[in-house]
Amino acid sequence: MNITRFDPDLIHLELLGDDERGYDFLDENRLLELKRFASDHGVLSVYADLGEGAATALTRYRNEIKALREAHESEWDHEQKQQFDALAEEVGERLEKLFARPRGKGLALFIAPGRLLVKKGKLDHELLRVFHLPDAPRDEVSWGNTPALTQLLLQQDEHPQTGVVLFNREELRFFLYYMGEAAEYSVKLDNPEVVPLTKSHNWHGYGTHNHQQWQQEHYNRYLRQAAIAVAKLADRAGWKWLVLASPDEQEAKHLAELLPAQWSSRLIGTRALPLTASLNDVRDAVAPVVAEAERKEEKETLEQWVNELERPDGRAVAGLADTVEAVQEYRVLHFIADSDFSHAGWQCGDCGSLIADLQEQAPQACPYCESASLAQRADIVGDLALQVINSGGHAEIVRGEENRKVISGQGQVGGLLRY
């Protein structure tokens, strides 16, 4: 395909690069499927931290399942209890196998039985999805009509889509690095007009110098066309960052110089890779570049947050109560929280507002609509982050040791404000 005719609207993901060393690639279609899914039969959502080993993770799961069943004991009939017990046992067996060969730092599993009746000890599945995660989640086992997606969405926000362009003098390949995994876009751009490097035989009166100059002019035109194609696809795909790779890293830097300003500012690195690189090769080369960009962005966000807090009219908020209020008013653009910080809260059953402060006692009524219908939430921090993401903002979960020291002195939670 000639680069000048490149149509980014025809691009689609074809290959998902998921193997025994990687994480599960969470594309937008899978995520949308989970967001839309609901079942009257119930959905079991499980998040597991694999940092302490398989045996410990399995024990934690069984303890949480027992507590969950006891919490619903009075409201379920005999058939529902049978269904839940069969489902919990099946998930335990699946987790035992998954934990035996852990991939990533954590795991998320969503499963819904297709029918209420248990036949031969087996259940049909209306939904079964497993995701191996790049970050360790907080252990969670929950039951409801929809999947509990907060922690999955937080990891998605923490590991944004990064485009990777791999090229030589004759061809370009486009990849997406996302959620710790790599995938390749299905279209490869072959440019027949690019002239390979050859020795001059002084045909038609051309000397070696003129021949090389002619080759370089063709290559420079190819690079300019490639830069246009990269920008078009980047805009179409919605990449946050960009990495360029070539067998000669210096060539990647030459392409970087030709990018439009919008994308040269989002270029986070160049790498030397053969054009035949596999998805795993791309993933392993790009992962440390993205991790470094994550750390840098986290530090810059915290510095901006602290500076705004110090200003008398700064656009920032800190502490649980003030942050909750700002989130409810849709003023938070960047939600910031310590990765180890969690806190109970409440949600109004009438207006849906989230309510929390440092007190552990439930308020008498919703401060927004005065309803007395308040449901306790085990971790209001994740709910706040998800609400900010859904309103077009971002969540920065602070994991770096030095950065956590900064946020711990400001109540462990806060945000940069829109106004």
C-alpha positions as a Markdown table, in Angstrom:
| # | Residue | x | y | z |
|---|---|---|---|---|
| 1 | Met | 0.0 | 0.0 | 0.0 |
| 2 | Asn | 1.4 | 3.4 | -1.0 |
| 3 | Ile | 1.7 | 5.6 | 2.1 |
| 4 | Thr | 0.2 | 8.6 | 0.3 |
| 5 | Arg | -3.0 | 6.6 | -0.1 |
| 6 | Phe | -3.0 | 5.5 | 3.5 |
| 7 | Asp | -6.5 | 5.5 | 5.0 |
| 8 | Pro | -6.5 | 5.1 | 8.8 |
| 9 | Asp | -10.2 | 4.5 | 8.9 |
| 10 | Leu | -9.5 | 1.0 | 7.3 |
| 11 | Ile | -7.2 | 0.0 | 10.1 |
| 12 | His | -8.3 | -2.5 | 12.7 |
| 13 | Leu | -6.6 | -4.8 | 15.3 |
| 14 | Glu | -6.0 | -8.2 | 14.1 |
| 15 | Leu | -3.6 | -10.0 | 16.4 |
| 16 | Leu | -3.7 | -10.0 | 20.2 |
| 17 | Gly | -0.2 | -11.0 | 21.3 |
| 18 | Asp | -1.3 | -12.8 | 24.5 |
| 19 | Asp | 1.1 | -15.6 | 25.5 |
| 20 | Glu | 2.4 | -17.4 | 28.6 |
| 21 | Arg | 4.6 | -14.6 | 29.6 |
| 22 | Gly | 2.2 | -11.7 | 29.1 |
| 23 | Tyr | -1.0 | -10.2 | 30.3 |
| 24 | Asp | -4.4 | -10.4 | 28.7 |
| 25 | Phe | -4.9 | -7.6 | 26.1 |
| 26 | Leu | -7.9 | -5.6 | 27.2 |
| 27 | Asp | -9.2 | -4.0 | 24.0 |
| 28 | Glu | -12.1 | -1.5 | 23.9 |
| 29 | Asn | -14.6 | -4.1 | 22.5 |
| 30 | Arg | -14.0 | -6.4 | 25.5 |
| 31 | Leu | -14.2 | -3.5 | 27.9 |
| 32 | Leu | -17.5 | -2.3 | 26.4 |
| 33 | Glu | -18.9 | -5.8 | 26.6 |
| 34 | Leu | -18.2 | -5.9 | 30.3 |
| 35 | Lys | -19.6 | -2.4 | 30.9 |
| 36 | Arg | -22.9 | -3.4 | 29.2 |
| 37 | Phe | -23.2 | -6.8 | 30.7 |
| 38 | Ala | -25.9 | -7.4 | 33.3 |
| 39 | Ser | -27.5 | -10.6 | 34.5 |
| 40 | Asp | -30.5 | -11.4 | 36.8 |
| 41 | His | -28.7 | -14.6 | 37.8 |
| 42 | Gly | -25.8 | -12.6 | 39.3 |
| 43 | Val | -22.1 | -12.0 | 38.5 |
| 44 | Leu | -19.2 | -13.0 | 40.6 |
| 45 | Ser | -16.2 | -10.7 | 40.3 |
| 46 | Val | -12.8 | -11.7 | 41.7 |
| 47 | Tyr | -9.6 | -9.7 | 42.0 |
| 48 | Ala | -6.5 | -11.4 | 43.4 |
| 49 | Asp | -3.0 | -10.1 | 44.3 |
| 50 | Leu | -0.5 | -12.7 | 43.3 |
| 51 | Gly | 2.4 | -11.2 | 45.2 |
| 52 | Glu | 2.4 | -13.6 | 48.1 |
| 53 | Gly | 2.0 | -16.8 | 46.2 |
| 54 | Ala | -0.7 | -19.2 | 45.0 |
| 55 | Ala | -1.5 | -20.8 | 48.3 |
| 56 | Thr | -2.0 | -17.5 | 50.1 |
| 57 | Ala | -4.1 | -16.1 | 47.2 |
| 58 | Leu | -6.4 | -19.1 | 47.2 |
| 59 | Thr | -6.9 | -19.0 | 50.9 |
| 60 | Arg | -7.9 | -15.4 | 50.8 |
| 61 | Tyr | -10.4 | -16.2 | 48.0 |
| 62 | Arg | -12.0 | -19.0 | 50.0 |
| 63 | Asn | -12.3 | -16.8 | 53.1 |
| 64 | Glu | -13.9 | -14.0 | 51.2 |
| 65 | Ile | -16.3 | -16.3 | 49.4 |
| 66 | Lys | -17.4 | -17.7 | 52.8 |
| 67 | Ala | -18.0 | -14.1 | 54.1 |
| 68 | Leu | -19.9 | -13.2 | 51.0 |
| 69 | Arg | -22.2 | -16.2 | 51.2 |
| 70 | Glu | -22.9 | -15.5 | 54.9 |
| 71 | Ala | -23.8 | -11.9 | 54.0 |
| 72 | His | -26.5 | -13.1 | 51.6 |
| 73 | Glu | -27.6 | -16.1 | 53.6 |
| 74 | Ser | -30.9 | -14.5 | 54.7 |
| 75 | Glu | -32.0 | -13.2 | 51.3 |
| 76 | Trp | -31.2 | -16.3 | 49.0 |
| 77 | Asp | -33.5 | -19.2 | 48.6 |
| 78 | His | -32.3 | -22.8 | 48.5 |
| 79 | Glu | -31.8 | -22.9 | 44.8 |
| 80 | Gln | -29.8 | -19.6 | 44.8 |
| 81 | Lys | -27.6 | -21.0 | 47.5 |
| 82 | Gln | -27.0 | -24.1 | 45.4 |
| 83 | Gln | -26.1 | -22.1 | 42.4 |
| 84 | Phe | -23.7 | -19.8 | 44.3 |
| 85 | Asp | -22.0 | -22.8 | 46.0 |
| 86 | Ala | -21.5 | -24.5 | 42.6 |
| 87 | Leu | -20.2 | -21.3 | 41.1 |
| 88 | Ala | -17.8 | -20.6 | 44.0 |
| 89 | Glu | -16.4 | -24.1 | 43.8 |
| 90 | Glu | -15.9 | -23.9 | 40.1 |
| 91 | Val | -14.1 | -20.6 | 40.4 |
| 92 | Gly | -11.9 | -22.0 | 43.2 |
| 93 | Glu | -10.8 | -24.8 | 40.9 |
| 94 | Arg | -10.1 | -22.4 | 38.0 |
| 95 | Leu | -8.1 | -20.1 | 40.3 |
| 96 | Glu | -6.1 | -23.0 | 41.7 |
| 97 | Lys | -4.9 | -23.8 | 38.1 |
| 98 | Leu | -4.4 | -20.1 | 37.2 |
| 99 | Phe | -2.4 | -19.4 | 40.5 |
| 100 | Ala | -0.2 | -22.4 | 39.8 |
| 101 | Arg | 1.2 | -20.7 | 36.7 |
| 102 | Pro | 0.8 | -17.0 | 37.6 |
| 103 | Arg | 1.1 | -14.4 | 34.9 |
| 104 | Gly | 1.4 | -10.8 | 35.8 |
| 105 | Lys | 1.1 | -9.3 | 39.3 |
| 106 | Gly | -2.7 | -9.8 | 39.6 |
| 107 | Leu | -5.8 | -11.4 | 38.2 |
| 108 | Ala | -9.4 | -10.3 | 37.5 |
| 109 | Leu | -12.1 | -12.9 | 36.8 |
| 110 | Phe | -15.8 | -12.3 | 36.0 |
| 111 | Ile | -18.2 | -15.1 | 35.8 |
| 112 | Ala | -22.0 | -15.3 | 35.5 |
| 113 | Pro | -24.1 | -18.5 | 35.5 |
| 114 | Gly | -26.4 | -18.9 | 32.5 |
| 115 | Arg | -29.1 | -20.7 | 34.4 |
| 116 | Leu | -30.3 | -20.8 | 37.9 |
| 117 | Leu | -30.7 | -24.6 | 38.0 |
| 118 | Val | -27.6 | -26.7 | 38.7 |
| 119 | Lys | -27.4 | -29.9 | 36.6 |
| 120 | Lys | -24.9 | -32.6 | 37.3 |
| 121 | Gly | -22.9 | -30.2 | 39.4 |
| 122 | Lys | -22.1 | -28.0 | 36.4 |
| 123 | Leu | -23.3 | -24.5 | 35.4 |
| 124 | Asp | -23.7 | -22.9 | 32.0 |
| 125 | His | -21.8 | -19.6 | 31.7 |
| 126 | Glu | -23.5 | -16.5 | 30.5 |
| 127 | Leu | -20.1 | -14.7 | 31.0 |
| 128 | Leu | -16.6 | -15.9 | 31.7 |
| 129 | Arg | -13.6 | -13.5 | 31.4 |
| 130 | Val | -10.2 | -13.7 | 32.9 |
| 131 | Phe | -7.6 | -10.9 | 32.8 |
| 132 | His | -4.0 | -11.1 | 34.0 |
| 133 | Leu | -3.0 | -7.7 | 35.2 |
| 134 | Pro | 0.2 | -5.7 | 35.1 |
| 135 | Asp | -0.3 | -4.2 | 38.6 |
| 136 | Ala | -1.3 | -6.0 | 41.8 |
| 137 | Pro | -5.0 | -5.2 | 42.6 |
| 138 | Arg | -6.6 | -5.1 | 46.0 |
| 139 | Asp | -8.1 | -8.5 | 46.9 |
| 140 | Glu | -11.9 | -8.3 | 46.2 |
| 141 | Val | -14.7 | -10.8 | 45.8 |
| 142 | Ser | -18.1 | -9.3 | 45.1 |
| 143 | Trp | -21.5 | -10.4 | 43.9 |
| 144 | Gly | -24.0 | -8.3 | 42.0 |
| 145 | Asn | -26.0 | -8.0 | 38.7 |
| 146 | Thr | -23.0 | -6.4 | 36.9 |
| 147 | Pro | -19.3 | -7.0 | 36.9 |
| 148 | Ala | -17.3 | -4.9 | 39.5 |
| 149 | Leu | -15.0 | -3.0 | 37.1 |
| 150 | Thr | -13.5 | -0.3 | 39.2 |
| 151 | Gln | -10.1 | -1.9 | 39.7 |
| 152 | Leu | -9.9 | -3.0 | 36.0 |
| 153 | Leu | -10.7 | 0.5 | 34.8 |
| 154 | Leu | -8.1 | 2.0 | 37.2 |
| 155 | Gln | -5.4 | -0.2 | 35.7 |
| 156 | Gln | -6.6 | 0.7 | 32.2 |
| 157 | Asp | -6.3 | 4.4 | 33.1 |
| 158 | Glu | -2.8 | 3.8 | 34.6 |
| 159 | His | -1.6 | 2.0 | 31.5 |
| 160 | Pro | -2.7 | 4.1 | 28.5 |
| 161 | Gln | -2.6 | 3.2 | 24.9 |
| 162 | Thr | 0.9 | 3.7 | 23.3 |
| 163 | Gly | 1.5 | 3.5 | 19.6 |
| 164 | Val | 4.7 | 1.8 | 18.4 |
| 165 | Val | 6.0 | 2.4 | 14.8 |
| 166 | Leu | 8.6 | -0.1 | 13.5 |
| 167 | Phe | 10.1 | 0.7 | 10.1 |
| 168 | Asn | 13.0 | 0.4 | 7.7 |
| 169 | Arg | 13.6 | 1.8 | 4.2 |
| 170 | Glu | 10.9 | -0.3 | 2.6 |
| 171 | Glu | 8.1 | -1.0 | 5.1 |
| 172 | Leu | 6.3 | 0.2 | 8.2 |
| 173 | Arg | 4.6 | -1.9 | 10.9 |
| 174 | Phe | 2.2 | -0.4 | 13.5 |
| 175 | Phe | 1.7 | -1.8 | 17.0 |
| 176 | Leu | -0.3 | -0.9 | 20.1 |
| 177 | Tyr | 1.2 | -1.4 | 23.5 |
| 178 | Tyr | -1.5 | -1.3 | 26.2 |
| 179 | Met | -2.1 | -2.9 | 29.6 |
| 180 | Gly | 1.3 | -4.6 | 29.5 |
| 181 | Glu | 0.7 | -6.3 | 26.2 |
| 182 | Ala | 1.3 | -5.7 | 22.5 |
| 183 | Ala | -0.9 | -6.1 | 19.4 |
| 184 | Glu | -0.3 | -5.3 | 15.8 |
| 185 | Tyr | -2.5 | -3.4 | 13.4 |
| 186 | Ser | -3.4 | -5.5 | 10.4 |
| 187 | Val | -2.2 | -3.2 | 7.6 |
| 188 | Lys | 1.4 | -3.0 | 6.6 |
| 189 | Leu | 2.5 | -0.2 | 4.5 |
| 190 | Asp | 4.8 | -1.2 | 1.6 |
| 191 | Asn | 6.2 | 1.6 | -0.5 |
| 192 | Pro | 7.5 | 0.4 | -3.8 |
| 193 | Glu | 8.9 | 3.9 | -4.6 |
| 194 | Val | 11.6 | 3.5 | -1.9 |
| 195 | Val | 14.9 | 2.6 | -3.5 |
| 196 | Pro | 17.1 | 0.1 | -1.6 |
| 197 | Leu | 20.7 | 0.8 | -1.0 |
| 198 | Thr | 22.8 | -0.5 | -3.9 |
| 199 | Lys | 26.2 | 0.1 | -5.4 |
| 200 | Ser | 26.4 | 2.4 | -8.3 |
| 201 | His | 27.7 | 1.0 | -11.6 |
| 202 | Asn | 27.8 | 4.4 | -13.2 |
| 203 | Trp | 24.9 | 3.6 | -15.5 |
| 204 | His | 23.6 | 6.4 | -17.7 |
| 205 | Gly | 26.4 | 8.6 | -16.6 |
| 206 | Tyr | 25.5 | 8.6 | -12.9 |
| 207 | Gly | 28.5 | 8.5 | -10.5 |
| 208 | Thr | 28.5 | 7.0 | -7.1 |
| 209 | His | 27.9 | 10.4 | -5.4 |
| 210 | Asn | 24.9 | 11.2 | -7.5 |
| 211 | His | 23.5 | 7.7 | -7.1 |
| 212 | Gln | 23.7 | 7.9 | -3.3 |
| 213 | Gln | 22.2 | 11.4 | -3.3 |
| 214 | Trp | 19.3 | 10.2 | -5.5 |
| 215 | Gln | 18.7 | 7.3 | -3.0 |
| 216 | Gln | 18.8 | 9.7 | -0.1 |
| 217 | Glu | 16.3 | 12.0 | -1.7 |
| 218 | His | 13.9 | 9.1 | -2.2 |
| 219 | Tyr | 14.4 | 8.0 | 1.4 |
| 220 | Asn | 13.8 | 11.5 | 2.8 |
| 221 | Arg | 10.5 | 11.6 | 0.8 |
| 222 | Tyr | 9.6 | 8.2 | 2.2 |
| 223 | Leu | 10.2 | 9.5 | 5.8 |
| 224 | Arg | 8.1 | 12.6 | 5.2 |
| 225 | Gln | 5.2 | 10.4 | 4.0 |
| 226 | Ala | 5.7 | 8.0 | 6.9 |
| 227 | Ala | 5.5 | 10.9 | 9.4 |
| 228 | Ile | 2.2 | 11.9 | 7.9 |
| 229 | Ala | 0.9 | 8.3 | 8.1 |
| 230 | Val | 2.0 | 8.0 | 11.7 |
| 231 | Ala | 0.2 | 11.2 | 12.7 |
| 232 | Lys | -3.0 | 10.1 | 10.8 |
| 233 | Leu | -3.1 | 6.7 | 12.6 |
| 234 | Ala | -2.2 | 8.2 | 16.0 |
| 235 | Asp | -5.1 | 10.6 | 15.7 |
| 236 | Arg | -7.5 | 7.9 | 14.6 |
| 237 | Ala | -6.4 | 5.4 | 17.2 |
| 238 | Gly | -6.3 | 7.9 | 20.1 |
| 239 | Trp | -2.8 | 7.0 | 21.3 |
| 240 | Lys | -1.6 | 8.9 | 24.4 |
| 241 | Trp | 2.1 | 8.2 | 23.7 |
| 242 | Leu | 4.3 | 7.2 | 20.8 |
| 243 | Val | 7.5 | 5.1 | 20.5 |
| 244 | Leu | 9.5 | 4.8 | 17.2 |
| 245 | Ala | 11.7 | 1.8 | 16.4 |
| 246 | Ser | 14.0 | 0.8 | 13.5 |
| 247 | Pro | 16.9 | -1.6 | 13.0 |
| 248 | Asp | 19.0 | 1.5 | 13.2 |
| 249 | Glu | 17.8 | 3.6 | 16.1 |
| 250 | Gln | 19.3 | 6.7 | 14.4 |
| 251 | Glu | 16.8 | 6.3 | 11.6 |
| 252 | Ala | 14.0 | 6.4 | 14.2 |
| 253 | Lys | 15.3 | 9.7 | 15.5 |
| 254 | His | 15.3 | 11.0 | 11.9 |
| 255 | Leu | 11.6 | 10.1 | 11.6 |
| 256 | Ala | 10.9 | 11.8 | 15.0 |
| 257 | Glu | 12.2 | 15.1 | 13.6 |
| 258 | Leu | 9.6 | 15.1 | 10.9 |
| 259 | Leu | 6.6 | 14.4 | 13.1 |
| 260 | Pro | 3.9 | 17.2 | 13.6 |
| 261 | Ala | 4.4 | 19.1 | 16.8 |
| 262 | Gln | 1.3 | 17.4 | 18.4 |
| 263 | Trp | 3.0 | 14.0 | 18.2 |
| 264 | Ser | 6.6 | 14.9 | 18.6 |
| 265 | Ser | 5.6 | 16.2 | 22.1 |
| 266 | Arg | 4.1 | 12.7 | 22.8 |
| 267 | Leu | 7.1 | 10.8 | 21.7 |
| 268 | Ile | 8.6 | 9.1 | 24.8 |
| 269 | Gly | 11.4 | 7.1 | 23.2 |
| 270 | Thr | 13.1 | 5.4 | 20.3 |
| 271 | Arg | 14.4 | 1.8 | 20.1 |
| 272 | Ala | 16.5 | -0.4 | 17.9 |
| 273 | Leu | 14.4 | -3.4 | 16.7 |
| 274 | Pro | 14.6 | -5.6 | 13.6 |
| 275 | Leu | 11.7 | -5.3 | 11.2 |
| 276 | Thr | 10.9 | -9.0 | 11.9 |
| 277 | Ala | 10.4 | -8.3 | 15.6 |
| 278 | Ser | 7.7 | -10.4 | 17.3 |
| 279 | Leu | 4.9 | -9.1 | 19.5 |
| 280 | Asn | 6.9 | -10.2 | 22.5 |
| 281 | Asp | 10.0 | -8.4 | 21.2 |
| 282 | Val | 8.0 | -5.2 | 20.8 |
| 283 | Arg | 6.4 | -5.6 | 24.3 |
| 284 | Asp | 9.7 | -6.2 | 26.0 |
| 285 | Ala | 11.4 | -3.3 | 24.3 |
| 286 | Val | 8.6 | -0.8 | 24.9 |
| 287 | Ala | 7.6 | -1.8 | 28.5 |
| 288 | Pro | 10.5 | 0.0 | 30.2 |
| 289 | Val | 10.0 | 3.2 | 28.1 |
| 290 | Val | 6.3 | 3.3 | 29.1 |
| 291 | Ala | 7.1 | 2.6 | 32.7 |
| 292 | Glu | 9.6 | 5.5 | 32.8 |
| 293 | Ala | 7.0 | 7.8 | 31.2 |
| 294 | Glu | 4.4 | 6.7 | 33.8 |
| 295 | Arg | 6.8 | 7.6 | 36.7 |
| 296 | Lys | 7.7 | 10.9 | 35.1 |
| 297 | Glu | 4.0 | 11.8 | 34.6 |
| 298 | Glu | 3.2 | 10.8 | 38.1 |
| 299 | Lys | 5.9 | 13.0 | 39.5 |
| 300 | Glu | 4.9 | 16.0 | 37.4 |
| 301 | Thr | 1.2 | 15.6 | 38.3 |
| 302 | Leu | 2.1 | 15.6 | 42.0 |
| 303 | Glu | 4.4 | 18.6 | 41.7 |
| 304 | Gln | 1.6 | 20.5 | 39.9 |
| 305 | Trp | -0.9 | 19.4 | 42.6 |
| 306 | Val | 1.3 | 20.6 | 45.5 |
| 307 | Asn | 1.9 | 23.9 | 43.8 |
| 308 | Glu | -1.8 | 24.5 | 43.3 |
| 309 | Leu | -2.5 | 23.5 | 46.9 |
| 310 | Glu | 0.0 | 26.2 | 48.1 |
| 311 | Arg | -1.6 | 28.9 | 46.1 |
| 312 | Pro | -4.4 | 30.8 | 47.9 |
| 313 | Asp | -6.8 | 30.3 | 44.9 |
| 314 | Gly | -5.1 | 27.2 | 43.6 |
| 315 | Arg | -7.2 | 24.7 | 41.6 |
| 316 | Ala | -6.5 | 21.7 | 43.8 |
| 317 | Val | -8.1 | 19.8 | 46.7 |
| 318 | Ala | -6.7 | 17.4 | 49.3 |
| 319 | Gly | -8.2 | 15.2 | 52.0 |
| 320 | Leu | -11.1 | 12.8 | 51.7 |
| 321 | Ala | -14.0 | 15.0 | 52.6 |
| 322 | Asp | -13.0 | 17.9 | 50.3 |
| 323 | Thr | -12.1 | 15.5 | 47.5 |
| 324 | Val | -15.5 | 13.7 | 47.7 |
| 325 | Glu | -17.3 | 17.0 | 47.5 |
| 326 | Ala | -15.3 | 18.2 | 44.5 |
| 327 | Val | -15.8 | 14.8 | 42.7 |
| 328 | Gln | -19.6 | 15.1 | 43.3 |
| 329 | Glu | -19.5 | 18.5 | 41.7 |
| 330 | Tyr | -17.6 | 17.2 | 38.7 |
| 331 | Arg | -14.8 | 19.6 | 39.3 |
| 332 | Val | -12.0 | 17.0 | 39.5 |
| 333 | Leu | -9.9 | 16.6 | 36.3 |
| 334 | His | -7.1 | 14.5 | 37.8 |
| 335 | Phe | -7.9 | 12.3 | 40.7 |
| 336 | Ile | -4.9 | 11.4 | 42.9 |
| 337 | Ala | -4.7 | 8.7 | 45.5 |
| 338 | Asp | -2.1 | 6.6 | 47.4 |
| 339 | Ser | -2.1 | 3.1 | 46.1 |
| 340 | Asp | -2.5 | 1.7 | 49.6 |
| 341 | Phe | -5.3 | 4.1 | 50.7 |
| 342 | Ser | -8.8 | 2.8 | 51.0 |
| 343 | His | -11.7 | 4.0 | 53.1 |
| 344 | Ala | -15.4 | 3.0 | 53.6 |
| 345 | Gly | -18.1 | 5.3 | 52.4 |
| 346 | Trp | -21.8 | 5.4 | 51.4 |
| 347 | Gln | -23.8 | 5.9 | 48.2 |
| 348 | Cys | -27.2 | 7.4 | 48.1 |
| 349 | Gly | -29.8 | 5.0 | 46.7 |
| 350 | Asp | -31.9 | 7.9 | 45.3 |
| 351 | Cys | -29.5 | 10.4 | 43.7 |
| 352 | Gly | -26.4 | 8.1 | 43.4 |
| 353 | Ser | -24.1 | 10.5 | 45.2 |
| 354 | Leu | -21.0 | 9.3 | 47.0 |
| 355 | Ile | -20.5 | 10.3 | 50.6 |
| 356 | Ala | -17.4 | 9.9 | 52.8 |
| 357 | Asp | -15.3 | 11.7 | 55.4 |
| 358 | Leu | -12.8 | 10.5 | 58.0 |
| 359 | Gln | -15.7 | 9.4 | 60.3 |
| 360 | Glu | -16.7 | 5.8 | 60.2 |
| 361 | Gln | -20.3 | 6.5 | 61.1 |
| 362 | Ala | -23.0 | 6.8 | 58.4 |
| 363 | Pro | -24.7 | 10.2 | 58.1 |
| 364 | Gln | -28.4 | 10.5 | 58.9 |
| 365 | Ala | -29.3 | 11.4 | 55.3 |
| 366 | Cys | -27.8 | 12.2 | 52.0 |
| 367 | Pro | -26.4 | 15.8 | 52.1 |
| 368 | Tyr | -27.4 | 16.3 | 48.4 |
| 369 | Cys | -31.0 | 15.1 | 48.3 |
| 370 | Glu | -31.7 | 14.3 | 52.0 |
| 371 | Ser | -32.6 | 10.7 | 51.3 |
| 372 | Ala | -32.2 | 8.2 | 54.1 |
| 373 | Ser | -31.5 | 5.4 | 51.6 |
| 374 | Leu | -27.7 | 5.0 | 52.0 |
| 375 | Ala | -25.8 | 1.9 | 51.0 |
| 376 | Gln | -22.3 | 1.3 | 52.5 |
| 377 | Arg | -19.4 | 1.0 | 50.0 |
| 378 | Ala | -16.3 | -1.0 | 51.1 |
| 379 | Asp | -13.9 | 1.3 | 49.3 |
| 380 | Ile | -15.1 | 4.7 | 48.3 |
| 381 | Val | -11.7 | 5.6 | 46.8 |
| 382 | Gly | -12.1 | 3.3 | 43.8 |
| 383 | Asp | -15.7 | 4.6 | 43.3 |
| 384 | Leu | -14.4 | 8.2 | 43.3 |
| 385 | Ala | -11.7 | 7.4 | 40.8 |
| 386 | Leu | -14.2 | 5.6 | 38.5 |
| 387 | Gln | -16.6 | 8.6 | 38.6 |
| 388 | Val | -13.8 | 11.0 | 37.6 |
| 389 | Ile | -12.8 | 8.7 | 34.7 |
| 390 | Asn | -16.4 | 8.4 | 33.5 |
| 391 | Ser | -16.7 | 12.2 | 33.6 |
| 392 | Gly | -13.7 | 12.5 | 31.2 |
| 393 | Gly | -11.0 | 12.9 | 33.8 |
| 394 | His | -8.0 | 10.8 | 34.8 |
| 395 | Ala | -7.0 | 8.8 | 37.9 |
| 396 | Glu | -3.4 | 8.8 | 39.1 |
| 397 | Ile | -2.8 | 6.0 | 41.6 |
| 398 | Val | 0.5 | 6.8 | 43.2 |
| 399 | Arg | 2.8 | 3.8 | 43.5 |
| 400 | Gly | 6.3 | 5.2 | 43.5 |
| 401 | Glu | 7.9 | 5.2 | 47.0 |
| 402 | Glu | 9.1 | 8.9 | 46.9 |
| 403 | Asn | 5.8 | 10.1 | 45.4 |
| 404 | Arg | 3.8 | 8.3 | 48.1 |
| 405 | Lys | 5.7 | 10.3 | 50.7 |
| 406 | Val | 4.4 | 13.5 | 49.0 |
| 407 | Ile | 0.8 | 12.4 | 49.0 |
| 408 | Ser | 0.8 | 10.9 | 52.5 |
| 409 | Gly | 1.4 | 14.4 | 53.9 |
| 410 | Gln | -1.7 | 15.7 | 52.1 |
| 411 | Gly | -4.3 | 13.2 | 53.3 |
| 412 | Gln | -3.4 | 10.5 | 50.8 |
| 413 | Val | -6.1 | 11.6 | 48.4 |
| 414 | Gly | -6.9 | 14.7 | 46.4 |
| 415 | Gly | -7.2 | 16.1 | 42.9 |
| 416 | Leu | -6.4 | 18.8 | 40.4 |
| 417 | Leu | -9.6 | 20.8 | 39.6 |
| 418 | Arg | -11.2 | 22.0 | 36.3 |
| 419 | Tyr | -12.2 | 25.2 | 38.1 |
